[in-house]
Amino acid sequence: QVQLVESGGGLVQPGGSLRLSCAASGSIFNINAMAWYRQTPGKQRELVAAIGIIGITNYADSVKGRFTITRDNAKNTVYLQMNSLKPEDTAVYYCNADITYCSTSGCGQRSNYWGQGTQVTVSS
């Protein structure tokens, strides 16, 4: 059983900053890619940023230069530092992870997991 638990969302004024965290727990053998997505009502979930196991990152054009994704492999945690926030960044943010896990039959099975989502609202 693997869980992703997010924290750090909230209300912030335009130009402000927030830091999201997502901690993975459970029978984890290895965490491969980790990512943050966001979704607004009536729209598809979109990729915000992703980070590979050795730290290679990828960002949506809309957040380049403002958001930074990092990970702490010792803590099984991924972070999203969001600076210079804009009203259009308002969304529910979801953590995603590609995890190799252990079960009663051994370690090596791989699956994709989602967090429960955290609301980010940018408004004055």
ABEGO torsion letter per residue (X at the ends): XBBBBBBGBEBBBBGBBBBBBBBBBEBBABBBBBBBBBBBBGBBBBBABBBBAAGBBBBBAAABGABBBBBBAAAGBBBBBBBGBBAAABBBBBBBBBBBBBBAAEBGBBBBBBBAEBBBBBBX
